[in-house]
Amino acid sequence: MQGRLLVAVRDFDSLVGGAEKSLSSLILGVNSLNQNWKINVYQSNDRKPNEELFKNTSIKFEKCDIKIEDIYSGASWKLRNRNTGRSMKFLRRIHLKRKNKLFSNWLKKHFSKEIKLAEKNNEKLLGITQLDWSAGASSAFIENKIPYMVFVRDEVCFQYPELFEECLQNAESVIVAGEGLASQIKEKFMIKSISIVHLPVNFEDIYPQEKLKEKLEEANQYRLKNNLTNPRIAIVGMVPEKGYQFYNKELIPKMKLAWPEATLHVFGGGTLARKLAKHSNTFDEGFCKLEDIYPFCDIHMFRLDIVGTWGRVINEAGYFSKPSISIDIGAQSEAVGLGGKVMPYSASSDEWITELKNIYDDLEKYGNLAFKHRLIVDHKNSINEFLSVIEGVKND
């Protein structure tokens, strides 16, 4: 029996973040490797798509006119906590509830047609969803008796369990990128099954491996010529849940005193990056390609506050032989491996700075280990893991 994947998400083809990049890579992998699965994607049309990536595929797209932001999301951001940078929870809950209801109602109209087609063509339907609109997608799947799987890629279900609990509990499988995150979910929610699918990172698409050595040497020469040989630490992507308050109130002020020659470089842009750059030892570098980030820095730093979702940036840094320092929650210890350090959740800023110095004193060793460890997120292995999961659910 053939199957049809119904991918229902807020964003898919716009590739706005790591979660969208990962899901699109997995779906494209299924599309190219397994002809037994047809694929339909249901999403918002509110963002510009990356059409080039999908033009030679058989994936069918249906797009709704539901706007991603609204007056409630805007107000929740304007009234955010100035210490943590987090949106006002009450208003964001209203925003999420409204968007999920709209998405669910729109999906139900399409799913009723898909059910009739599936019966006619003897196809098995299987839903897939993730992130902010997964509650609405799961509601539509449940009402139409379509089995589905949900990826957990961020902390939204932990922040708003009253909105997302039903989604996780009724999924045939909850998919995560590491055992540590799986443990966090099982502690919080009653679920049927949990599956591990590592992040699918195609390193050749990031930068050709045959040119890596030349690029790293070019960056070293540039730093020497421009007197940029001080310890340089990269932070890639600054949002509230990725350590903003810790950096702003604790680590950065302390580093000025304890390690004054070190500088922090925040990539990805945004309001919080600009706020961090008010510190004299921190610089807002805006958006840059990965090959213009890691070769010019020494250590990559990645801290999460609540949920230890796997940070693909850790292994992307490893590809350029740059070690990472992260925090020991969820999947972070698996992501870092021996290519850096993971800090206890309770570690002070002084302890973080001490470990940063220790890594810096042995950069070559940690860099080599980070490069070797990158293969834990090899895209071919991840696609095969994903295929195994969906075939298992299909055959149950």
DARA-V264172 format. One record per residue. N is the residue number from 1. PHI is phi in radians with two decimals (none if undefined). PSI is psi as a letter, one per 20 degrees, with the letter a starting at -180 (999 if undefined). OMEGA is omega in radians with two decimals (* if undefined). Layout:
# DARA-V264172
{{N;PHI;PSI;OMEGA} {N;PHI;PSI;OMEGA}}
This chain:
# DARA-V264172
{{1;none;p;3.07} {2;-1.34;r;3.12} {3;-2.19;q;3.06} {4;-2.28;p;3.09} {5;-1.53;p;3.07} {6;-1.87;o;-3.08} {7;-1.62;o;-3.06} {8;-2.07;o;-3.05} {9;-2.53;r;3.08} {10;-1.17;g;-3.13} {11;-2.15;p;3.02} {12;-2.38;f;-3.00} {13;-1.51;j;3.11} {14;-1.56;i;3.07} {15;0.92;l;-3.04} {16;-1.29;i;-3.11} {17;-2.70;a;-3.11} {18;-1.07;h;-3.13} {19;-1.11;g;3.12} {20;-1.20;h;3.09} {21;-1.08;g;-3.12} {22;-1.14;g;-3.12} {23;-1.12;g;-3.14} {24;-1.10;h;3.11} {25;-1.10;g;3.13} {26;-1.16;g;-3.12} {27;-1.15;g;3.08} {28;-1.10;h;3.10} {29;-1.11;g;3.09} {30;-1.10;g;-3.11} {31;-1.07;h;-3.07} {32;-1.56;h;-3.02} {33;-1.79;h;-3.02} {34;-2.32;o;-3.10} {35;-1.33;i;3.13} {36;-1.38;i;-3.13} {37;-2.02;p;2.93} {38;-1.64;q;-3.00} {39;-2.33;p;3.00} {40;-2.06;p;3.10} {41;-2.00;p;3.10} {42;-2.08;p;-3.04} {43;-2.74;r;3.05} {44;-1.35;q;3.06} {45;-1.73;j;-2.96} {46;-1.39;i;3.14} {47;-2.12;q;-3.13} {48;-1.21;p;-3.10} {49;-1.42;q;2.96} {50;-1.61;n;-2.99} {51;-1.16;h;-3.09} {52;-1.04;h;-3.06} {53;-1.19;h;-3.00} {54;-1.99;j;-2.97} {55;-1.20;h;-3.12} {56;-1.79;k;3.14} {57;-1.97;r;3.08} {58;-1.70;j;-3.14} {59;-1.19;p;3.11} {60;-1.77;p;-3.10} {61;-1.97;p;2.95} {62;-2.17;p;-3.05} {63;-2.18;p;3.14} {64;-1.75;r;-3.13} {65;-1.63;j;-3.14} {66;-1.24;p;3.13} {67;-1.29;q;-3.09} {68;-1.26;g;3.13} {69;-1.86;r;3.07} {70;-2.64;a;-3.09} {71;-1.07;h;-3.11} {72;-1.30;g;3.11} {73;-1.19;h;3.11} {74;-1.12;g;3.14} {75;-1.19;h;-3.14} {76;-1.12;h;3.11} {77;-1.31;g;3.13} {78;-1.11;h;-3.13} {79;-1.72;k;-3.10} {80;-1.13;q;3.05} {81;-1.19;p;-3.04} {82;-1.27;i;3.10} {83;-1.43;g;-3.07} {84;-1.60;h;-3.07} {85;1.40;j;-3.08} {86;-1.43;q;3.09} {87;-1.10;q;3.09} {88;-1.07;p;-2.99} {89;-1.14;g;-3.09} {90;-1.04;g;-3.11} {91;-1.26;h;3.12} {92;-1.19;h;3.08} {93;-1.08;g;3.10} {94;-1.06;g;3.12} {95;-1.00;g;-3.12} {96;-1.10;g;-3.12} {97;-1.11;g;-3.14} {98;-1.14;g;-3.10} {99;-1.13;h;3.13} {100;-1.16;h;3.11} {101;-1.17;g;3.11} {102;-1.08;g;-3.13} {103;-1.13;g;3.13} {104;-1.06;g;-3.14} {105;-1.08;g;3.12} {106;-1.17;g;-3.12} {107;-1.13;h;-3.07} {108;-1.01;h;3.13} {109;-1.12;g;-3.13} {110;-1.31;h;-3.08} {111;-1.18;h;3.12} {112;-1.07;h;3.08} {113;-1.21;g;-3.12} {114;-1.12;h;3.13} {115;-1.11;g;3.13} {116;-1.11;g;3.11} {117;-1.14;h;3.14} {118;-1.11;g;3.11} {119;-1.13;g;-3.13} {120;-1.17;g;-3.05} {121;-1.69;j;-3.12} {122;0.98;l;3.13} {123;-1.90;q;3.02} {124;-1.71;p;3.12} {125;-1.59;q;3.10} {126;-2.50;p;-3.11} {127;-1.60;q;3.08} {128;-2.43;p;3.11} {129;-2.63;r;3.09} {130;-2.94;r;2.97} {131;1.11;b;-2.84} {132;-1.04;h;-3.08} {133;-1.79;j;-3.11} {134;-1.21;h;3.10} {135;-1.14;g;3.10} {136;-1.18;g;3.12} {137;-1.09;g;-3.10} {138;-1.15;h;3.09} {139;-1.04;g;3.11} {140;-1.20;h;3.10} {141;-1.08;g;-3.10} {142;-1.09;g;-3.11} {143;-1.08;h;-3.13} {144;-1.67;j;3.09} {145;0.98;l;3.08} {146;-1.78;o;3.09} {147;-1.11;q;-3.08} {148;-2.58;r;3.06} {149;-2.16;q;3.13} {150;-2.27;p;3.02} {151;-1.52;p;2.97} {152;-1.85;o;-3.06} {153;-2.06;i;3.13} {154;-2.62;a;-3.01} {155;-1.74;j;-3.01} {156;-1.07;h;-3.14} {157;-1.25;h;3.07} {158;-1.41;h;3.12} {159;-1.27;h;-3.06} {160;-2.25;m;-3.09} {161;-1.07;h;-3.14} {162;-1.14;h;3.11} {163;-1.61;h;-2.96} {164;-1.99;i;-3.10} {165;-1.05;g;-3.13} {166;-1.06;h;3.13} {167;-1.04;g;-3.11} {168;-1.26;h;-3.05} {169;-1.23;h;-3.09} {170;-1.70;i;3.12} {171;-1.20;q;3.06} {172;-1.13;h;3.05} {173;-2.67;p;2.98} {174;-1.67;p;-3.05} {175;-1.86;p;3.13} {176;-2.35;r;-3.04} {177;-1.72;j;-3.13} {178;-2.88;q;-3.11} {179;-1.12;h;-3.13} {180;-1.12;g;3.10} {181;-1.19;h;3.08} {182;-1.00;g;3.13} {183;-1.13;g;3.12} {184;-1.06;g;-3.12} {185;-1.20;g;-3.12} {186;-1.15;h;3.07} {187;-1.25;h;-3.02} {188;-1.71;h;-3.00} {189;-2.23;q;3.00} {190;-1.55;o;-3.06} {191;-2.19;q;-3.13} {192;-1.29;g;-3.03} {193;-2.76;q;3.08} {194;-2.32;q;-3.09} {195;-2.23;q;3.10} {196;-1.79;o;2.99} {197;-2.25;o;-3.11} {198;-1.17;q;-3.12} {199;-1.12;p;-3.14} {200;-1.59;n;-3.13} {201;-1.88;o;3.07} {202;-1.66;n;-3.02} {203;-1.16;h;3.11} {204;-1.10;h;3.09} {205;-1.24;h;3.13} {206;-1.32;g;3.14} {207;-2.91;p;-3.09} {208;-1.05;p;-3.08} {209;-1.09;h;-3.12} {210;-1.15;i;-3.13} {211;-1.82;j;-3.07} {212;-1.06;g;-3.09} {213;-1.02;g;3.13} {214;-1.11;g;-3.14} {215;-1.14;g;-3.14} {216;-1.15;h;3.11} {217;-1.19;h;3.09} {218;-1.05;g;3.13} {219;-1.15;g;3.12} {220;-1.08;g;3.12} {221;-1.14;h;3.11} {222;-1.08;g;-3.13} {223;-1.14;h;3.13} {224;-1.11;g;-3.09} {225;-1.19;h;-3.05} {226;-1.87;j;3.08} {227;0.97;l;3.13} {228;-1.99;l;-3.04} {229;-1.62;j;3.09} {230;-1.24;r;3.07} {231;-1.07;p;-3.08} {232;-2.13;p;-3.05} {233;-1.98;p;-3.10} {234;-1.75;p;2.96} {235;-2.10;o;-3.04} {236;-1.91;o;-3.13} {237;1.52;o;-3.12} {238;-2.05;o;3.03} {239;-2.25;r;-3.02} {240;-0.93;g;-3.05} {241;-1.33;i;-3.14} {242;-1.84;l;2.92} {243;1.50;j;-3.05} {244;-0.95;g;-3.08} {245;-1.11;g;3.13} {246;-1.08;g;3.13} {247;-1.11;g;-2.99} {248;-1.22;g;-3.03} {249;-1.68;h;-3.01} {250;-2.11;f;-2.96} {251;-1.15;g;-3.04} {252;-1.13;g;3.08} {253;-1.05;h;-3.14} {254;-1.20;h;-3.11} {255;-1.15;h;3.08} {256;-0.98;h;-3.09} {257;-1.57;g;-3.01} {258;-1.48;h;-3.12} {259;-2.58;m;-2.96} {260;-1.12;h;-3.13} {261;-1.36;i;-3.12} {262;-1.40;q;3.06} {263;-2.23;q;3.10} {264;-1.93;p;-3.07} {265;-2.21;o;-3.03} {266;-1.75;p;-3.09} {267;-1.94;q;3.10} {268;1.98;i;3.10} {269;1.28;a;3.10} {270;1.89;r;-3.09} {271;-1.03;g;-3.06} {272;-1.24;h;3.06} {273;-1.09;g;3.12} {274;-1.14;h;3.12} {275;-1.16;g;3.12} {276;-1.11;h;-3.10} {277;-1.23;i;3.02} {278;-1.21;h;3.02} {279;-1.29;q;-3.03} {280;-1.18;h;-3.12} {281;-1.74;j;-3.06} {282;-2.24;p;-3.04} {283;-2.26;p;3.05} {284;-1.52;o;-3.05} {285;-1.63;i;-3.13} {286;1.23;a;-3.14} {287;-1.45;p;3.10} {288;-2.45;q;3.00} {289;-1.19;q;-3.08} {290;-1.04;h;-3.14} {291;-1.23;i;3.07} {292;-1.81;j;3.11} {293;-1.87;f;-2.94} {294;-1.14;g;3.14} {295;-1.06;h;-3.07} {296;-1.75;j;3.08} {297;-2.17;r;-3.08} {298;-1.86;h;-3.06} {299;-2.39;q;3.06} {300;-1.81;p;-3.11} {301;-2.07;p;-3.07} {302;-2.52;o;-3.12} {303;-2.13;p;3.07} {304;-2.00;q;-3.07} {305;-1.65;g;-2.96} {306;-2.19;g;-2.98} {307;-2.02;p;-3.05} {308;-1.56;m;3.04} {309;-1.21;q;-3.08} {310;-1.13;p;3.12} {311;-1.59;o;-3.14} {312;-1.06;h;3.12} {313;-1.05;h;3.12} {314;-1.10;g;-3.10} {315;-1.38;h;3.01} {316;-1.17;h;3.04} {317;-1.09;g;3.12} {318;-1.05;h;3.12} {319;-1.06;h;3.10} {320;-1.64;j;3.10} {321;1.07;k;3.09} {322;-1.95;p;3.14} {323;-1.28;r;3.13} {324;-2.12;q;2.93} {325;-2.10;p;-3.08} {326;-2.47;a;-3.05} {327;-2.07;q;-3.00} {328;-1.50;m;2.96} {329;-2.31;q;3.09} {330;0.96;c;-3.02} {331;-1.60;j;-3.01} {332;-1.13;h;3.13} {333;-1.13;h;3.09} {334;-1.24;h;-3.12} {335;-1.18;g;-3.09} {336;-1.36;g;-3.08} {337;1.00;c;3.12} {338;-1.55;i;-3.08} {339;-1.52;l;-3.14} {340;2.62;b;-3.11} {341;-2.37;q;2.96} {342;-2.05;p;-3.06} {343;-1.74;q;3.03} {344;-1.01;q;-3.11} {345;-0.99;h;-3.07} {346;-1.55;j;-3.06} {347;-1.09;p;-3.14} {348;-1.41;r;3.08} {349;-1.09;h;3.08} {350;-1.07;g;3.13} {351;-1.19;h;3.07} {352;-1.09;g;-3.12} {353;-1.13;h;3.10} {354;-1.04;g;-3.13} {355;-1.23;h;3.04} {356;-1.02;g;3.11} {357;-1.13;g;3.14} {358;-1.10;g;3.09} {359;-1.11;g;-3.11} {360;-1.05;h;3.14} {361;-1.24;i;-3.13} {362;-2.38;l;-3.02} {363;-1.07;g;-3.07} {364;-1.10;g;3.14} {365;-1.09;g;-3.10} {366;-1.19;h;3.11} {367;-1.12;g;3.11} {368;-1.12;g;3.12} {369;-1.18;h;3.11} {370;-1.14;h;3.12} {371;-1.11;g;3.12} {372;-1.14;h;-3.04} {373;-1.27;i;-3.10} {374;-0.99;h;-3.03} {375;-1.19;i;3.09} {376;-1.15;i;3.11} {377;-1.98;k;3.09} {378;-1.04;p;-2.99} {379;-1.17;h;-3.13} {380;-1.14;g;3.11} {381;-1.12;h;-3.11} {382;-1.15;g;3.12} {383;-1.11;g;3.09} {384;-1.14;h;3.06} {385;-1.06;g;-3.13} {386;-1.13;g;3.10} {387;-1.02;h;3.13} {388;-1.10;h;-3.13} {389;-1.17;g;-3.08} {390;-1.22;h;3.07} {391;-1.17;h;3.11} {392;-1.11;g;3.12} {393;-1.17;g;-3.13} {394;-1.07;h;-3.04} {395;-1.54;i;3.12} {396;-1.16;999;*}}
